[in-house]
Amino acid sequence: MGKIKVHVLRPFERYKKGDTAELTPTKASALEKMGLVEPSTKTAEKQIAKADKPSA
């Protein structure tokens, strides 16, 4: 699984508000639930949703 681009809404780790971060879909999904990031593209949004589903 590659990395996806997300917009940073609230500072975390080394990122500041307004930055564009490249994260794994799993990490992006967790941070999105906390309200720290939002997907920057439709593709990123789909990959976050896919990572959010439990694997069978």
Residue pairs with C-beta under 8 A, 6 or more apart in sequence:
1 24
1 25
1 26
1 47
1 51
3 22
3 23
3 24
4 22
4 23
4 24
4 25
4 28
4 39
4 40
4 41
4 43
4 44
4 47
4 48
5 20
5 21
5 22
5 40
5 41
5 44
6 20
6 21
6 22
6 23
6 28
6 31
6 32
6 37
6 38
6 39
6 40
6 44
7 18
7 19
7 20
7 37
7 38
7 39
7 40
8 15
8 16
8 17
8 18
8 19
8 20
8 21
8 36
8 37
9 17
9 35
9 36
9 37
9 38
10 17
10 35
10 36
11 17
12 31
12 36
15 21
20 40
21 37
23 31
23 37
24 51
25 47
25 48
25 50
25 51
26 51
28 37
28 39
28 44
28 47
28 48
28 51
29 48
29 51
29 52
31 37
32 38
32 39
32 48
39 45
39 48
